[in-house]
């Protein structure tokens, strides 16, 4: 029997539509929720297509072990982890080289945005858990982490926003999926910026581009990052305008006012009874007599 030829995928059809029906410059559906982990200082949940991510921030807090502390600035500990059930084939729960590498580059990206000089000898822990994965998880995790940092009130130059741009079927496209990542000519570029300054804080490439393709892909990726930044801003505004958040702020204000006030201490009374002028003169005379007696003993 003759072997059946495998059908080749058409990554972009004649109408400019991709496998999932999107155009070349369209993002997958994105949903961002802020404040989903009650015990964290800041948190966020993100759905980006099939990707599902939870990010939680703890700190600034004491830097442990202490020898890792920097007296001039704080440090960012980024922990990127994938759940064992996040991919079709069960993943080993032990962090691999890929997770270590992603944790490092994401930490360095956030360090560019945070005013770490305001937090010497401290650490900010950022935990990112990938619950479901389908291409672009490092950017999804970084995007969720940036929102969680803003929720925690960490001062930043801007909320880091990221996106991916790549090539499949000879076409440059935004926000590639797993199927597009597996194309024979696939190229994948994760990119993240600080939107207010357009400073690139993360840029990696898996594959090779020609100069012409790069000149087309970079502006497309930057435009995608700006779209993500608008979604982050909308999610944060929604969080801080909710009735529950405003009620929690009011409850904290009332509780602070209800705390018992410490009695004000008169500094004169606290220092002890003041000596009268007569008593002061008497002490001076006694001191002078003692000094004269000591001098006589020395002469003898």
Protein Blocks (a to p, Z undefined) as FASTA:
>chain_A
ZZdddddddfbdfkopafkopafkbccdddddehkafkbmbdcdddehjbccddddeddd
ddddfklpcfkbccddddddddfklpmbacdfbdcfklmmmmmmmmmmmmmmpcfklmgh
iacddddddfbdeehklmmmmmmmmmmmmmnopacfbdcdddddddeehiacehiafklm
mpmkbccddddddfklopafbdcdeddddfklmmmmmmmmmmmmmmmmmmmmmmmmmmmm
pmklmmmmmmmmmmmmmpccdddddfklmnopaddfklmmmmmmmmmmmmmmmmmmmmZZ
